[in-house]
């Protein structure tokens, strides 16, 4: 795959538990790619999640970023519901 577009998103979390839970939930998704035109890498750096997307073009980059950001948001919402229960 030729890299035509790349983006790195840094998301800071308030707890190590929340970040670890999120990584556990999303790691399987990195093995089952959203599209063949993009690769995703998730890294933990302290309390920060680094989401790096490399894609063939901006369309694939945007689609992949949107998918991961929605999954992250959904996972965080579920964690809040569980914590409040």
DRENFI-698191 format. One line per 4 residues: number of its first residue (from 1); their letters; for each residue x, y, z of N, C-alpha, C, CB. Coordinates in pm, 1 decimal, decimal comma. Glycine has a CB too. Example, Ala and Ser with C-alpha at 12.3 -4.5 7.8 and 13.67 -1.06 7.14 Angstrom:
2
1) as) 1319,0 -569,0 780,0 1230,0 -450,0 780,0 1320,0 -330,0 780,0 1130,8 -447,3 904,6  1285,0 -225,0 708,0 1367,0 -106,0 714,0 1290,0 3,0 787,0 1408,4 -59,8 572,5
***
This chain:
85
1) xxxx) 84,2 -118,0 0,0 0,0 0,0 0,0 88,8 124,4 0,0 -95,8 -0,2 122,0  64,1 212,1 -93,4 135,5 339,1 -98,3 67,0 438,2 -4,9 141,3 394,7 -243,5  145,8 504,2 78,7 91,9 599,3 175,6 75,7 735,4 109,3 183,7 609,6 300,4  -48,4 784,1 104,0 -76,0 914,9 47,8 -123,4 1014,3 152,8 -178,6 903,1 -60,9
5) xxxx) -170,1 960,9 266,8 -221,8 1047,6 373,0 -196,5 980,7 507,7 -374,3 1076,8 353,1  -167,1 1063,7 607,9 -138,5 1011,3 740,9 -190,1 1109,2 845,5 13,3 986,0 759,2  -244,2 1053,8 955,0 -292,4 1138,6 1064,4 -263,9 1068,6 1196,6 -445,3 1169,3 1049,4  -230,1 1148,0 1297,4 -212,1 1097,0 1432,2 -301,7 1179,2 1524,5 -61,5 1103,7 1476,9
9) xxxx) -382,5 1108,1 1601,6 -471,9 1171,9 1697,5 -424,7 1131,6 1836,2 -622,3 1131,4 1673,6  -410,2 1230,4 1923,3 -370,7 1205,4 2062,2 -489,9 1235,9 2152,2 -246,1 1291,8 2102,8  -530,9 1134,3 2229,4 -643,5 1149,7 2320,6 -594,8 1124,5 2462,1 -759,9 1053,5 2283,8  -611,7 1223,6 2549,5 -565,9 1212,3 2687,2 -679,9 1161,6 2774,8 -513,1 1348,0 2739,2
13) xxxx) -649,6 1064,0 2860,4 -747,6 1004,7 2949,8 -715,3 1040,7 3093,7 -752,2 852,5 2932,2  -815,9 1027,6 3178,4 -798,6 1064,2 3319,2 -753,7 947,1 3404,3 -927,2 1120,0 3374,4  -768,6 824,6 3351,9 -726,1 709,1 3430,9 -662,0 602,7 3341,8 -845,6 649,6 3507,0  -568,9 532,4 3401,4 -501,3 422,4 3333,0 -600,4 309,7 3303,6 -383,1 369,7 3418,0
17) xxxx) -694,7 286,8 3396,1 -794,1 181,3 3378,4 -880,2 208,1 3255,9 -882,2 168,9 3503,1  -924,2 331,3 3240,6 -1007,7 366,8 3126,1 -931,5 347,0 2994,7 -1056,0 512,5 3138,1  -806,4 390,0 2991,2 -724,8 375,8 2870,6 -698,5 229,1 2839,1 -592,1 450,5 2886,8  -666,6 150,4 2939,6 -640,1 7,4 2918,0 -764,7 -65,2 2869,0 -589,4 -57,7 3047,2
21) xxxx) -880,0 -30,2 2925,4 -1005,8 -91,3 2882,3 -1034,3 -57,0 2736,5 -1122,4 -44,8 2971,9  -1013,3 66,9 2701,1 -1035,4 110,6 2563,6 -942,4 37,9 2467,1 -1015,4 261,8 2552,0  -815,6 27,4 2504,1 -720,3 -43,9 2418,2 -759,9 -190,2 2400,9 -578,6 -34,6 2476,4  -803,2 -253,6 2508,2 -846,1 -393,5 2499,8 -965,1 -409,1 2406,1 -881,8 -447,0 2638,8
25) xxxx) -1054,2 -310,9 2408,4 -1173,1 -316,2 2323,0 -1139,6 -291,8 2176,3 -1275,4 -214,0 2369,6  -1043,2 -204,9 2148,4 -1015,0 -165,9 2009,8 -905,5 -245,9 1940,7 -978,0 -23,4 2006,3  -819,3 -309,2 2017,8 -707,5 -381,5 1956,9 -752,1 -484,4 1853,2 -627,1 -450,3 2064,4  -859,7 -563,8 1878,0 -902,9 -658,3 1773,4 -940,9 -589,2 1642,1 -1021,5 -739,4 1823,3
29) xxxx) -989,6 -467,0 1650,8 -1027,8 -394,5 1529,3 -906,3 -360,0 1443,1 -1103,2 -266,7 1565,9  -791,3 -342,1 1505,1 -672,1 -310,5 1426,2 -627,2 -430,2 1343,4 -558,4 -264,8 1517,5  -663,9 -550,4 1388,5 -630,3 -671,6 1312,4 -727,7 -695,0 1197,3 -629,4 -793,6 1404,8  -851,8 -650,3 1212,6 -953,5 -660,6 1108,1 -972,8 -520,3 1051,8 -1089,8 -720,7 1163,4
33) xxxx) -897,5 -486,5 950,6 -895,2 -350,8 897,7 -1031,8 -304,7 849,8 -796,4 -341,4 784,9  -1059,6 -175,7 870,8 -1182,6 -113,7 822,1 -1183,0 -116,7 669,6 -1196,2 32,3 874,6  -1069,9 -87,1 611,1 -1054,1 -87,1 466,4 -913,8 -136,5 432,2 -1079,3 54,7 407,3  -897,8 -191,5 316,6 -764,9 -238,1 274,4 -674,7 -121,3 234,8 -777,6 -336,1 156,9
37) xxxx) -734,5 -4,8 225,1 -658,4 113,7 182,7 -598,9 190,3 298,7 -746,3 205,7 102,8  -614,3 137,1 422,4 -561,0 208,3 539,0 -510,0 110,5 644,1 -668,4 299,6 599,9  -408,6 154,7 717,6 -354,0 79,4 830,6 -367,2 164,5 955,7 -205,0 39,0 805,9  -394,8 98,5 1068,2 -414,8 168,2 1194,8 -319,0 112,9 1299,2 -561,2 154,9 1242,8
41) xxxx) -266,7 203,9 1380,7 -179,3 166,4 1491,2 -228,5 238,4 1616,5 -29,4 201,6 1460,3  -246,7 162,9 1725,5 -285,6 218,3 1854,5 -169,9 202,2 1950,7 -413,5 149,7 1909,5  -135,5 310,1 2019,7 -26,7 305,5 2116,8 -69,2 377,8 2243,5 102,2 368,2 2058,7  -15,7 329,4 2354,9 -39,5 393,5 2483,8 88,5 463,5 2524,9 -85,0 290,0 2592,4
45) xxxx) 75,7 589,8 2562,9 189,8 668,2 2608,3 145,7 741,5 2735,4 239,7 769,3 2496,5  172,9 681,3 2849,9 123,9 738,1 2975,5 -26,6 729,8 2979,3 170,1 884,0 2992,7  -92,7 842,9 2993,3 -238,8 848,5 2991,4 -292,7 892,3 2855,3 -288,7 943,1 3099,3  -209,6 882,9 2754,6 -248,0 927,0 2620,2 -258,1 808,6 2525,5 -147,4 1029,4 2566,0
49) xxxx) -365,1 807,1 2447,1 -381,4 709,3 2339,8 -337,8 776,9 2210,3 -530,4 656,7 2330,5  -248,4 712,0 2138,6 -206,1 761,1 2007,6 -271,3 672,8 1901,6 -49,0 760,9 1993,6  -353,0 733,5 1819,5 -419,6 664,9 1709,6 -355,4 715,8 1580,8 -576,4 689,6 1711,0  -284,0 628,3 1512,5 -216,1 666,7 1388,5 -279,4 592,0 1271,8 -63,1 637,1 1396,6
53) xxxx) -319,8 667,0 1171,0 -380,5 608,6 1051,5 -296,9 648,6 931,2 -529,0 654,6 1034,4  -256,7 548,5 854,2 -188,1 571,1 727,0 -277,5 515,6 617,6 -45,2 504,0 724,3  -302,5 595,2 515,2 -395,6 553,7 410,8 -343,1 587,8 272,4 -531,1 618,7 432,2  -402,0 522,2 173,8 -364,2 548,5 35,3 -409,2 686,3 -10,2 -422,5 442,7 -56,2
57) xxxx) -522,2 732,3 43,0 -578,3 860,7 0,1 -658,2 922,2 114,5 -667,9 843,1 -125,7  -700,9 1046,2 95,8 -772,5 1117,2 202,0 -911,1 1059,0 228,5 -785,4 1263,9 166,4  -973,2 999,0 128,5 -1104,1 937,8 148,3 -1092,9 820,2 245,6 -1163,4 891,0 13,2  -995,8 734,0 224,7 -973,3 619,7 313,6 -929,5 667,0 452,0 -867,5 524,6 253,9
61) xxxx) -849,0 772,4 456,5 -804,3 828,1 584,7 -924,4 877,7 665,2 -703,1 943,6 561,9  -1010,3 954,4 603,0 -1127,4 1009,8 671,4 -1221,7 900,0 718,1 -1201,8 1106,5 579,6  -1247,3 801,7 633,3 -1337,7 692,9 669,2 -1283,7 613,1 788,1 -1359,5 600,3 549,2  -1156,4 585,4 786,5 -1095,6 508,3 894,1 -1091,6 587,7 1023,6 -955,2 464,9 855,4
65) xxxx) -1052,3 714,0 1015,8 -1052,5 799,1 1135,0 -1192,5 809,9 1194,7 -999,1 938,8 1101,0  -1291,7 832,6 1111,4 -1428,6 843,8 1160,0 -1474,1 715,3 1229,1 -1522,6 877,4 1044,8  -1441,2 600,9 1171,6 -1480,5 473,0 1231,6 -1417,3 457,0 1369,6 -1439,7 355,4 1140,4  -1287,8 481,0 1378,9 -1219,3 464,2 1507,6 -1265,0 566,3 1610,5 -1069,1 474,7 1488,7
69) xxxx) -1286,4 689,2 1569,8 -1332,7 790,6 1664,6 -1473,9 759,7 1715,4 -1329,7 929,2 1599,2  -1559,0 704,5 1628,5 -1693,0 663,0 1673,2 -1682,4 546,8 1771,5 -1781,3 622,7 1552,2  -1595,3 449,0 1742,3 -1578,0 334,6 1833,4 -1523,3 381,2 1968,1 -1483,2 229,1 1771,1  -1429,3 473,4 1964,5 -1372,8 526,9 2089,1 -1482,2 596,9 2169,1 -1255,7 625,3 2059,3
73) xxxx) -1560,0 680,9 2102,9 -1667,2 752,8 2171,0 -1769,8 655,6 2229,5 -1735,8 850,4 2074,3  -1809,5 554,7 2153,6 -1906,4 456,3 2201,7 -1852,5 379,4 2321,1 -1943,8 359,4 2090,2  -1726,9 340,4 2315,4 -1665,7 265,7 2425,0 -1659,3 350,7 2551,6 -1524,9 218,3 2385,8  -1622,7 476,8 2537,5 -1617,5 567,1 2652,7 -1757,0 585,6 2712,1 -1557,9 703,8 2612,1
77) xxxx) -1857,7 599,7 2627,1 -1995,3 614,0 2675,8 -2038,5 490,8 2754,3 -2091,7 638,1 2558,5  -2005,9 372,9 2705,8 -2040,9 249,5 2775,4 -1968,5 243,4 2909,5 -2005,9 125,9 2689,1  -1841,3 281,7 2912,8 -1766,6 279,7 3038,4 -1830,4 374,0 3139,6 -1619,6 318,4 3014,8  -1877,2 490,5 3096,4 -1942,6 584,9 3187,1 -2072,4 525,5 3242,9 -1971,7 718,0 3114,3
81) xxxx) -2148,9 459,8 3158,3 -2274,2 397,9 3202,9 -2244,5 289,0 3307,0 -2352,3 337,7 3081,6  -2144,3 207,7 3281,1 -2107,4 99,7 3374,0 -2057,8 157,9 3505,4 -1999,0 8,5 3312,0  -1976,9 262,5 3499,3 -1924,6 325,3 3621,2 -2035,6 387,1 3704,7 -1821,6 431,8 3585,8  -2137,7 442,9 3638,4 -2246,6 509,0 3709,2 -2348,8 409,9 3765,4 -2315,7 606,6 3616,8
85) x) -2345,7 286,0 3715,8 -2444,4 185,7 3761,1 -2409,4 129,0 3897,4 -2454,7 71,8 3660,1
***
